[in-house]
């Protein structure tokens, strides 16, 4: 399934290599750049938007 997903590095990723990749659409997929073959988190686009709004507010 992940081969069909277009990933990009999250703007929230740090400069020290603690990177997160995301794929945004009807469902948002989130994974650890250094462990791409391990599990990924998938949430609805509204949940993803709510998380980003919370992060921006803090």
mmCIF file as Biopython writes it, N, C-alpha, C and O atoms, coordinates in Angstrom:
data_model
#
loop_
_atom_site.group_PDB
_atom_site.id
_atom_site.type_symbol
_atom_site.label_atom_id
_atom_site.label_alt_id
_atom_site.label_comp_id
_atom_site.label_asym_id
_atom_site.label_entity_id
_atom_site.label_seq_id
_atom_site.pdbx_PDB_ins_code
_atom_site.Cartn_x
_atom_site.Cartn_y
_atom_site.Cartn_z
_atom_site.occupancy
_atom_site.B_iso_or_equiv
_atom_site.auth_seq_id
_atom_site.auth_asym_id
_atom_site.pdbx_PDB_model_num
ATOM 1   N N  . UNK A ? 1  ? 0.818   -1.196 0.000  1.0 0.0 1  A 1 
ATOM 2   C CA . UNK A ? 1  ? 0.000   0.000  0.000  1.0 0.0 1  A 1 
ATOM 3   C C  . UNK A ? 1  ? 0.860   1.258  0.000  1.0 0.0 1  A 1 
ATOM 4   O O  . UNK A ? 1  ? 0.517   2.226  -0.679 1.0 0.0 1  A 1 
ATOM 5   N N  . UNK A ? 2  ? 1.973   1.276  0.744  1.0 0.0 2  A 1 
ATOM 6   C CA . UNK A ? 2  ? 2.790   2.477  0.816  1.0 0.0 2  A 1 
ATOM 7   C C  . UNK A ? 2  ? 3.452   2.824  -0.506 1.0 0.0 2  A 1 
ATOM 8   O O  . UNK A ? 2  ? 3.853   3.971  -0.698 1.0 0.0 2  A 1 
ATOM 9   N N  . UNK A ? 3  ? 3.581   1.869  -1.430 1.0 0.0 3  A 1 
ATOM 10  C CA . UNK A ? 3  ? 4.190   2.175  -2.718 1.0 0.0 3  A 1 
ATOM 11  C C  . UNK A ? 3  ? 3.285   3.068  -3.557 1.0 0.0 3  A 1 
ATOM 12  O O  . UNK A ? 3  ? 3.763   3.720  -4.485 1.0 0.0 3  A 1 
ATOM 13  N N  . UNK A ? 4  ? 1.991   3.115  -3.256 1.0 0.0 4  A 1 
ATOM 14  C CA . UNK A ? 4  ? 1.047   3.956  -3.989 1.0 0.0 4  A 1 
ATOM 15  C C  . UNK A ? 4  ? 0.914   5.349  -3.375 1.0 0.0 4  A 1 
ATOM 16  O O  . UNK A ? 4  ? 0.225   6.204  -3.931 1.0 0.0 4  A 1 
ATOM 17  N N  . UNK A ? 5  ? 1.555   5.580  -2.258 1.0 0.0 5  A 1 
ATOM 18  C CA . UNK A ? 5  ? 1.440   6.839  -1.537 1.0 0.0 5  A 1 
ATOM 19  C C  . UNK A ? 5  ? 2.625   7.738  -1.882 1.0 0.0 5  A 1 
ATOM 20  O O  . UNK A ? 5  ? 3.767   7.284  -1.941 1.0 0.0 5  A 1 
ATOM 21  N N  . UNK A ? 6  ? 2.338   9.016  -2.108 1.0 0.0 6  A 1 
ATOM 22  C CA . UNK A ? 6  ? 3.383   9.998  -2.359 1.0 0.0 6  A 1 
ATOM 23  C C  . UNK A ? 6  ? 3.712   10.680 -1.038 1.0 0.0 6  A 1 
ATOM 24  O O  . UNK A ? 6  ? 2.866   11.355 -0.452 1.0 0.0 6  A 1 
ATOM 25  N N  . UNK A ? 7  ? 4.931   10.504 -0.579 1.0 0.0 7  A 1 
ATOM 26  C CA . UNK A ? 7  ? 5.372   11.018 0.712  1.0 0.0 7  A 1 
ATOM 27  C C  . UNK A ? 7  ? 6.167   12.300 0.535  1.0 0.0 7  A 1 
ATOM 28  O O  . UNK A ? 7  ? 6.803   12.505 -0.499 1.0 0.0 7  A 1 
ATOM 29  N N  . UNK A ? 8  ? 6.131   13.172 1.553  1.0 0.0 8  A 1 
ATOM 30  C CA . UNK A ? 8  ? 7.015   14.332 1.620  1.0 0.0 8  A 1 
ATOM 31  C C  . UNK A ? 8  ? 7.418   14.560 3.069  1.0 0.0 8  A 1 
ATOM 32  O O  . UNK A ? 8  ? 6.695   14.188 3.994  1.0 0.0 8  A 1 
ATOM 33  N N  . UNK A ? 9  ? 8.572   15.172 3.253  1.0 0.0 9  A 1 
ATOM 34  C CA . UNK A ? 9  ? 9.071   15.438 4.599  1.0 0.0 9  A 1 
ATOM 35  C C  . UNK A ? 9  ? 8.205   16.516 5.233  1.0 0.0 9  A 1 
ATOM 36  O O  . UNK A ? 9  ? 7.956   17.560 4.629  1.0 0.0 9  A 1 
ATOM 37  N N  . UNK A ? 10 ? 7.753   16.263 6.433  1.0 0.0 10 A 1 
ATOM 38  C CA . UNK A ? 10 ? 6.928   17.221 7.155  1.0 0.0 10 A 1 
ATOM 39  C C  . UNK A ? 10 ? 7.720   18.469 7.492  1.0 0.0 10 A 1 
ATOM 40  O O  . UNK A ? 10 ? 8.906   18.389 7.812  1.0 0.0 10 A 1 
ATOM 41  N N  . UNK A ? 11 ? 7.073   19.617 7.421  1.0 0.0 11 A 1 
ATOM 42  C CA . UNK A ? 11 ? 7.731   20.867 7.801  1.0 0.0 11 A 1 
ATOM 43  C C  . UNK A ? 11 ? 7.992   20.909 9.303  1.0 0.0 11 A 1 
ATOM 44  O O  . UNK A ? 11 ? 8.748   21.761 9.770  1.0 0.0 11 A 1 
ATOM 45  N N  . UNK A ? 12 ? 7.389   20.017 10.056 1.0 0.0 12 A 1 
ATOM 46  C CA . UNK A ? 12 ? 7.610   19.933 11.497 1.0 0.0 12 A 1 
ATOM 47  C C  . UNK A ? 12 ? 8.817   19.066 11.853 1.0 0.0 12 A 1 
ATOM 48  O O  . UNK A ? 12 ? 9.165   18.954 13.029 1.0 0.0 12 A 1 
ATOM 49  N N  . UNK A ? 13 ? 9.448   18.461 10.875 1.0 0.0 13 A 1 
ATOM 50  C CA . UNK A ? 13 ? 10.611  17.629 11.130 1.0 0.0 13 A 1 
ATOM 51  C C  . UNK A ? 13 ? 11.785  18.483 11.579 1.0 0.0 13 A 1 
ATOM 52  O O  . UNK A ? 13 ? 11.967  19.609 11.117 1.0 0.0 13 A 1 
ATOM 53  N N  . UNK A ? 14 ? 12.565  17.938 12.473 1.0 0.0 14 A 1 
ATOM 54  C CA . UNK A ? 14 ? 13.717  18.664 12.996 1.0 0.0 14 A 1 
ATOM 55  C C  . UNK A ? 14 ? 14.929  18.535 12.097 1.0 0.0 14 A 1 
ATOM 56  O O  . UNK A ? 14 ? 14.956  17.713 11.181 1.0 0.0 14 A 1 
ATOM 57  N N  . UNK A ? 15 ? 15.914  19.341 12.364 1.0 0.0 15 A 1 
ATOM 58  C CA . UNK A ? 15 ? 17.147  19.351 11.575 1.0 0.0 15 A 1 
ATOM 59  C C  . UNK A ? 15 ? 18.139  18.294 12.043 1.0 0.0 15 A 1 
ATOM 60  O O  . UNK A ? 15 ? 19.168  18.096 11.396 1.0 0.0 15 A 1 
ATOM 61  N N  . UNK A ? 16 ? 17.860  17.610 13.148 1.0 0.0 16 A 1 
ATOM 62  C CA . UNK A ? 16 ? 18.793  16.638 13.704 1.0 0.0 16 A 1 
ATOM 63  C C  . UNK A ? 16 ? 18.542  15.221 13.191 1.0 0.0 16 A 1 
ATOM 64  O O  . UNK A ? 16 ? 19.110  14.270 13.728 1.0 0.0 16 A 1 
ATOM 65  N N  . UNK A ? 17 ? 17.724  15.063 12.188 1.0 0.0 17 A 1 
ATOM 66  C CA . UNK A ? 17 ? 17.466  13.738 11.648 1.0 0.0 17 A 1 
ATOM 67  C C  . UNK A ? 17 ? 16.222  13.080 12.199 1.0 0.0 17 A 1 
ATOM 68  O O  . UNK A ? 17 ? 15.905  11.947 11.835 1.0 0.0 17 A 1 
ATOM 69  N N  . UNK A ? 18 ? 15.505  13.779 13.081 1.0 0.0 18 A 1 
ATOM 70  C CA . UNK A ? 18 ? 14.263  13.230 13.615 1.0 0.0 18 A 1 
ATOM 71  C C  . UNK A ? 18 ? 13.109  13.607 12.683 1.0 0.0 18 A 1 
ATOM 72  O O  . UNK A ? 18 ? 12.245  14.414 13.025 1.0 0.0 18 A 1 
ATOM 73  N N  . UNK A ? 19 ? 13.123  13.002 11.506 1.0 0.0 19 A 1 
ATOM 74  C CA . UNK A ? 19 ? 12.212  13.375 10.432 1.0 0.0 19 A 1 
ATOM 75  C C  . UNK A ? 19 ? 10.932  12.543 10.429 1.0 0.0 19 A 1 
ATOM 76  O O  . UNK A ? 19 ? 10.910  11.369 10.797 1.0 0.0 19 A 1 
ATOM 77  N N  . UNK A ? 20 ? 9.890   13.204 10.002 1.0 0.0 20 A 1 
ATOM 78  C CA . UNK A ? 20 ? 8.597   12.566 9.818  1.0 0.0 20 A 1 
ATOM 79  C C  . UNK A ? 20 ? 8.172   12.837 8.386  1.0 0.0 20 A 1 
ATOM 80  O O  . UNK A ? 20 ? 8.311   13.956 7.891  1.0 0.0 20 A 1 
ATOM 81  N N  . UNK A ? 21 ? 7.656   11.815 7.722  1.0 0.0 21 A 1 
ATOM 82  C CA . UNK A ? 21 ? 7.125   11.977 6.373  1.0 0.0 21 A 1 
ATOM 83  C C  . UNK A ? 21 ? 5.610   11.851 6.437  1.0 0.0 21 A 1 
ATOM 84  O O  . UNK A ? 21 ? 5.067   11.073 7.221  1.0 0.0 21 A 1 
ATOM 85  N N  . UNK A ? 22 ? 4.939   12.633 5.594  1.0 0.0 22 A 1 
ATOM 86  C CA . UNK A ? 22 ? 3.487   12.592 5.560  1.0 0.0 22 A 1 
ATOM 87  C C  . UNK A ? 22 ? 3.000   12.489 4.122  1.0 0.0 22 A 1 
ATOM 88  O O  . UNK A ? 22 ? 3.694   12.854 3.173  1.0 0.0 22 A 1 
ATOM 89  N N  . UNK A ? 23 ? 1.803   11.986 4.001  1.0 0.0 23 A 1 
ATOM 90  C CA . UNK A ? 23 ? 1.091   11.974 2.732  1.0 0.0 23 A 1 
ATOM 91  C C  . UNK A ? 23 ? -0.311  12.467 3.050  1.0 0.0 23 A 1 
ATOM 92  O O  . UNK A ? 23 ? -1.033  11.851 3.834  1.0 0.0 23 A 1 
ATOM 93  N N  . UNK A ? 24 ? -0.689  13.572 2.440  1.0 0.0 24 A 1 
ATOM 94  C CA . UNK A ? 24 ? -1.972  14.185 2.762  1.0 0.0 24 A 1 
ATOM 95  C C  . UNK A ? 24 ? -2.976  13.987 1.641  1.0 0.0 24 A 1 
ATOM 96  O O  . UNK A ? 24 ? -2.643  14.095 0.460  1.0 0.0 24 A 1 
ATOM 97  N N  . UNK A ? 25 ? -4.184  13.702 2.022  1.0 0.0 25 A 1 
ATOM 98  C CA . UNK A ? 25 ? -5.288  13.492 1.101  1.0 0.0 25 A 1 
ATOM 99  C C  . UNK A ? 25 ? -6.535  13.250 1.925  1.0 0.0 25 A 1 
ATOM 100 O O  . UNK A ? 25 ? -6.664  13.799 3.020  1.0 0.0 25 A 1 
ATOM 101 N N  . UNK A ? 26 ? -7.457  12.440 1.427  1.0 0.0 26 A 1 
ATOM 102 C CA . UNK A ? 26 ? -8.649  12.109 2.230  1.0 0.0 26 A 1 
ATOM 103 C C  . UNK A ? 26 ? -8.247  11.447 3.532  1.0 0.0 26 A 1 
ATOM 104 O O  . UNK A ? 26 ? -8.919  11.599 4.553  1.0 0.0 26 A 1 
ATOM 105 N N  . UNK A ? 27 ? -7.151  10.713 3.489  1.0 0.0 27 A 1 
ATOM 106 C CA . UNK A ? 27 ? -6.535  10.130 4.679  1.0 0.0 27 A 1 
ATOM 107 C C  . UNK A ? 27 ? -5.101  10.618 4.744  1.0 0.0 27 A 1 
ATOM 108 O O  . UNK A ? 27 ? -4.395  10.626 3.736  1.0 0.0 27 A 1 
ATOM 109 N N  . UNK A ? 28 ? -4.668  11.026 5.929  1.0 0.0 28 A 1 
ATOM 110 C CA . UNK A ? 28 ? -3.276  11.445 6.116  1.0 0.0 28 A 1 
ATOM 111 C C  . UNK A ? 28 ? -2.493  10.255 6.660  1.0 0.0 28 A 1 
ATOM 112 O O  . UNK A ? 28 ? -2.933  9.574  7.586  1.0 0.0 28 A 1 
ATOM 113 N N  . UNK A ? 29 ? -1.337  10.021 6.075  1.0 0.0 29 A 1 
ATOM 114 C CA . UNK A ? 29 ? -0.450  8.939  6.511  1.0 0.0 29 A 1 
ATOM 115 C C  . UNK A ? 29 ? 0.807   9.581  7.063  1.0 0.0 29 A 1 
ATOM 116 O O  . UNK A ? 29 ? 1.335   10.526 6.476  1.0 0.0 29 A 1 
ATOM 117 N N  . UNK A ? 30 ? 1.294   9.070  8.198  1.0 0.0 30 A 1 
ATOM 118 C CA . UNK A ? 30 ? 2.458   9.616  8.860  1.0 0.0 30 A 1 
ATOM 119 C C  . UNK A ? 30 ? 3.405   8.459  9.169  1.0 0.0 30 A 1 
ATOM 120 O O  . UNK A ? 30 ? 2.976   7.411  9.653  1.0 0.0 30 A 1 
ATOM 121 N N  . UNK A ? 31 ? 4.698   8.652  8.887  1.0 0.0 31 A 1 
ATOM 122 C CA . UNK A ? 31 ? 5.668   7.601  9.199  1.0 0.0 31 A 1 
ATOM 123 C C  . UNK A ? 31 ? 7.003   8.230  9.589  1.0 0.0 31 A 1 
ATOM 124 O O  . UNK A ? 31 ? 7.272   9.394  9.293  1.0 0.0 31 A 1 
ATOM 125 N N  . UNK A ? 32 ? 7.816   7.448  10.249 1.0 0.0 32 A 1 
ATOM 126 C CA . UNK A ? 32 ? 9.163   7.840  10.656 1.0 0.0 32 A 1 
ATOM 127 C C  . UNK A ? 32 ? 10.094  7.635  9.464  1.0 0.0 32 A 1 
ATOM 128 O O  . UNK A ? 32 ? 10.161  6.536  8.914  1.0 0.0 32 A 1 
ATOM 129 N N  . UNK A ? 33 ? 10.803  8.669  9.066  1.0 0.0 33 A 1 
ATOM 130 C CA . UNK A ? 33 ? 11.697  8.584  7.917  1.0 0.0 33 A 1 
ATOM 131 C C  . UNK A ? 33 ? 12.765  7.512  8.091  1.0 0.0 33 A 1 
ATOM 132 O O  . UNK A ? 33 ? 13.126  6.830  7.132  1.0 0.0 33 A 1 
ATOM 133 N N  . UNK A ? 34 ? 13.272  7.361  9.314  1.0 0.0 34 A 1 
ATOM 134 C CA . UNK A ? 34 ? 14.346  6.402  9.550  1.0 0.0 34 A 1 
ATOM 135 C C  . UNK A ? 34 ? 13.842  4.968  9.668  1.0 0.0 34 A 1 
ATOM 136 O O  . UNK A ? 34 ? 14.644  4.034  9.649  1.0 0.0 34 A 1 
ATOM 137 N N  . UNK A ? 35 ? 12.546  4.776  9.790  1.0 0.0 35 A 1 
ATOM 138 C CA . UNK A ? 35 ? 11.960  3.436  9.925  1.0 0.0 35 A 1 
ATOM 139 C C  . UNK A ? 35 ? 10.775  3.281  8.974  1.0 0.0 35 A 1 
ATOM 140 O O  . UNK A ? 35 ? 9.667   2.951  9.397  1.0 0.0 35 A 1 
ATOM 141 N N  . UNK A ? 36 ? 11.014  3.518  7.708  1.0 0.0 36 A 1 
ATOM 142 C CA . UNK A ? 36 ? 9.951   3.537  6.706  1.0 0.0 36 A 1 
ATOM 143 C C  . UNK A ? 36 ? 9.190   2.224  6.581  1.0 0.0 36 A 1 
ATOM 144 O O  . UNK A ? 36 ? 8.011   2.231  6.228  1.0 0.0 36 A 1 
ATOM 145 N N  . UNK A ? 37 ? 9.833   1.108  6.860  1.0 0.0 37 A 1 
ATOM 146 C CA . UNK A ? 37 ? 9.177   -0.186 6.686  1.0 0.0 37 A 1 
ATOM 147 C C  . UNK A ? 37 ? 8.342   -0.594 7.895  1.0 0.0 37 A 1 
ATOM 148 O O  . UNK A ? 37 ? 7.583   -1.561 7.832  1.0 0.0 37 A 1 
ATOM 149 N N  . UNK A ? 38 ? 8.481   0.138  8.983  1.0 0.0 38 A 1 
ATOM 150 C CA . UNK A ? 38 ? 7.679   -0.160 10.160 1.0 0.0 38 A 1 
ATOM 151 C C  . UNK A ? 38 ? 6.296   0.467  10.007 1.0 0.0 38 A 1 
ATOM 152 O O  . UNK A ? 38 ? 5.992   1.070  8.978  1.0 0.0 38 A 1 
ATOM 153 N N  . UNK A ? 39 ? 5.490   0.326  11.003 1.0 0.0 39 A 1 
ATOM 154 C CA . UNK A ? 39 ? 4.102   0.789  10.965 1.0 0.0 39 A 1 
ATOM 155 C C  . UNK A ? 39 ? 4.003   2.280  10.667 1.0 0.0 39 A 1 
ATOM 156 O O  . UNK A ? 39 ? 4.911   3.055  10.969 1.0 0.0 39 A 1 
ATOM 157 N N  . UNK A ? 40 ? 2.897   2.657  10.077 1.0 0.0 40 A 1 
ATOM 158 C CA . UNK A ? 40 ? 2.597   4.056  9.826  1.0 0.0 40 A 1 
ATOM 159 C C  . UNK A ? 40 ? 1.268   4.378  10.490 1.0 0.0 40 A 1 
ATOM 160 O O  . UNK A ? 40 ? 0.451   3.490  10.732 1.0 0.0 40 A 1 
ATOM 161 N N  . UNK A ? 41 ? 1.062   5.638  10.777 1.0 0.0 41 A 1 
ATOM 162 C CA . UNK A ? 41 ? -0.175  6.108  11.375 1.0 0.0 41 A 1 
ATOM 163 C C  . UNK A ? 41 ? -1.039  6.670  10.262 1.0 0.0 41 A 1 
ATOM 164 O O  . UNK A ? 41 ? -0.556  7.438  9.430  1.0 0.0 41 A 1 
ATOM 165 N N  . UNK A ? 42 ? -2.306  6.300  10.234 1.0 0.0 42 A 1 
ATOM 166 C CA . UNK A ? 42 ? -3.241  6.818  9.243  1.0 0.0 42 A 1 
ATOM 167 C C  . UNK A ? 42 ? -4.442  7.410  9.972  1.0 0.0 42 A 1 
ATOM 168 O O  . UNK A ? 42 ? -5.064  6.751  10.804 1.0 0.0 42 A 1 
ATOM 169 N N  . UNK A ? 43 ? -4.759  8.667  9.648  1.0 0.0 43 A 1 
ATOM 170 C CA . UNK A ? 43 ? -5.881  9.366  10.270 1.0 0.0 43 A 1 
ATOM 171 C C  . UNK A ? 43 ? -6.675  10.096 9.197  1.0 0.0 43 A 1 
ATOM 172 O O  . UNK A ? 43 ? -6.177  10.332 8.096  1.0 0.0 43 A 1 
ATOM 173 N N  . UNK A ? 44 ? -7.905  10.448 9.524  1.0 0.0 44 A 1 
ATOM 174 C CA . UNK A ? 44 ? -8.726  11.187 8.562  1.0 0.0 44 A 1 
ATOM 175 C C  . UNK A ? 44 ? -8.129  12.585 8.358  1.0 0.0 44 A 1 
ATOM 176 O O  . UNK A ? 44 ? -7.372  13.077 9.194  1.0 0.0 44 A 1 
ATOM 177 N N  . UNK A ? 45 ? -8.476  13.200 7.254  1.0 0.0 45 A 1 
ATOM 178 C CA . UNK A ? 45 ? -7.935  14.533 6.973  1.0 0.0 45 A 1 
ATOM 179 C C  . UNK A ? 45 ? -8.398  15.541 8.025  1.0 0.0 45 A 1 
ATOM 180 O O  . UNK A ? 45 ? -7.658  16.473 8.342  1.0 0.0 45 A 1 
ATOM 181 N N  . UNK A ? 46 ? -9.599  15.378 8.572  1.0 0.0 46 A 1 
ATOM 182 C CA . UNK A ? 46 ? -10.066 16.307 9.609  1.0 0.0 46 A 1 
ATOM 183 C C  . UNK A ? 46 ? -9.271  16.135 10.904 1.0 0.0 46 A 1 
ATOM 184 O O  . UNK A ? 46 ? -8.997  17.116 11.594 1.0 0.0 46 A 1 
ATOM 185 N N  . UNK A ? 47 ? -8.903  14.908 11.234 1.0 0.0 47 A 1 
ATOM 186 C CA . UNK A ? 47 ? -8.063  14.670 12.415 1.0 0.0 47 A 1 
ATOM 187 C C  . UNK A ? 47 ? -6.675  15.261 12.216 1.0 0.0 47 A 1 
ATOM 188 O O  . UNK A ? 47 ? -6.112  15.861 13.132 1.0 0.0 47 A 1 
ATOM 189 N N  . UNK A ? 48 ? -6.129  15.093 11.030 1.0 0.0 48 A 1 
ATOM 190 C CA . UNK A ? 48 ? -4.806  15.639 10.708 1.0 0.0 48 A 1 
ATOM 191 C C  . UNK A ? 48 ? -4.828  17.165 10.804 1.0 0.0 48 A 1 
ATOM 192 O O  . UNK A ? 48 ? -3.912  17.765 11.367 1.0 0.0 48 A 1 
ATOM 193 N N  . UNK A ? 49 ? -5.860  17.785 10.261 1.0 0.0 49 A 1 
ATOM 194 C CA . UNK A ? 49 ? -5.993  19.237 10.314 1.0 0.0 49 A 1 
ATOM 195 C C  . UNK A ? 49 ? -6.101  19.721 11.756 1.0 0.0 49 A 1 
ATOM 196 O O  . UNK A ? 49 ? -5.501  20.732 12.120 1.0 0.0 49 A 1 
ATOM 197 N N  . UNK A ? 50 ? -6.865  19.003 12.574 1.0 0.0 50 A 1 
ATOM 198 C CA . UNK A ? 50 ? -7.007  19.370 13.984 1.0 0.0 50 A 1 
ATOM 199 C C  . UNK A ? 50 ? -5.662  19.289 14.705 1.0 0.0 50 A 1 
ATOM 200 O O  . UNK A ? 50 ? -5.346  20.159 15.516 1.0 0.0 50 A 1 
ATOM 201 N N  . UNK A ? 51 ? -4.875  18.266 14.422 1.0 0.0 51 A 1 
ATOM 202 C CA . UNK A ? 51 ? -3.545  18.138 15.030 1.0 0.0 51 A 1 
ATOM 203 C C  . UNK A ? 51 ? -2.650  19.297 14.617 1.0 0.0 51 A 1 
ATOM 204 O O  . UNK A ? 51 ? -1.986  19.897 15.463 1.0 0.0 51 A 1 
ATOM 205 N N  . UNK A ? 52 ? -2.623  19.617 13.334 1.0 0.0 52 A 1 
ATOM 206 C CA . UNK A ? 52 ? -1.781  20.720 12.850 1.0 0.0 52 A 1 
ATOM 207 C C  . UNK A ? 52 ? -2.219  22.047 13.452 1.0 0.0 52 A 1 
ATOM 208 O O  . UNK A ? 52 ? -1.377  22.867 13.816 1.0 0.0 52 A 1 
ATOM 209 N N  . UNK A ? 53 ? -3.536  22.270 13.565 1.0 0.0 53 A 1 
ATOM 210 C CA . UNK A ? 53 ? -4.046  23.495 14.179 1.0 0.0 53 A 1 
ATOM 211 C C  . UNK A ? 53 ? -3.594  23.601 15.632 1.0 0.0 53 A 1 
ATOM 212 O O  . UNK A ? 53 ? -3.225  24.681 16.095 1.0 0.0 53 A 1 
ATOM 213 N N  . UNK A ? 54 ? -3.624  22.481 16.348 1.0 0.0 54 A 1 
ATOM 214 C CA . UNK A ? 54 ? -3.177  22.457 17.745 1.0 0.0 54 A 1 
ATOM 215 C C  . UNK A ? 54 ? -1.692  22.759 17.844 1.0 0.0 54 A 1 
ATOM 216 O O  . UNK A ? 54 ? -1.274  23.522 18.714 1.0 0.0 54 A 1 
ATOM 217 N N  . UNK A ? 55 ? -0.892  22.173 16.966 1.0 0.0 55 A 1 
ATOM 218 C CA . UNK A ? 55 ? 0.550   22.421 16.976 1.0 0.0 55 A 1 
ATOM 219 C C  . UNK A ? 55 ? 0.862   23.883 16.673 1.0 0.0 55 A 1 
ATOM 220 O O  . UNK A ? 55 ? 1.750   24.472 17.289 1.0 0.0 55 A 1 
ATOM 221 N N  . UNK A ? 56 ? 0.141   24.458 15.737 1.0 0.0 56 A 1 
ATOM 222 C CA . UNK A ? 56 ? 0.381   25.856 15.376 1.0 0.0 56 A 1 
ATOM 223 C C  . UNK A ? 56 ? 0.005   26.810 16.511 1.0 0.0 56 A 1 
ATOM 224 O O  . UNK A ? 56 ? 0.604   27.875 16.660 1.0 0.0 56 A 1 
ATOM 225 N N  . UNK A ? 57 ? -0.981  26.424 17.302 1.0 0.0 57 A 1 
ATOM 226 C CA . UNK A ? 57 ? -1.458  27.271 18.394 1.0 0.0 57 A 1 
ATOM 227 C C  . UNK A ? 57 ? -0.508  27.285 19.586 1.0 0.0 57 A 1 
ATOM 228 O O  . UNK A ? 57 ? -0.577  28.173 20.436 1.0 0.0 57 A 1 
ATOM 229 N N  . UNK A ? 58 ? 0.377   26.295 19.639 1.0 0.0 58 A 1 
ATOM 230 C CA . UNK A ? 58 ? 1.285   26.199 20.799 1.0 0.0 58 A 1 
ATOM 231 C C  . UNK A ? 58 ? 2.657   26.722 20.488 1.0 0.0 58 A 1 
ATOM 232 O O  . UNK A ? 58 ? 3.532   26.711 21.354 1.0 0.0 58 A 1 
#
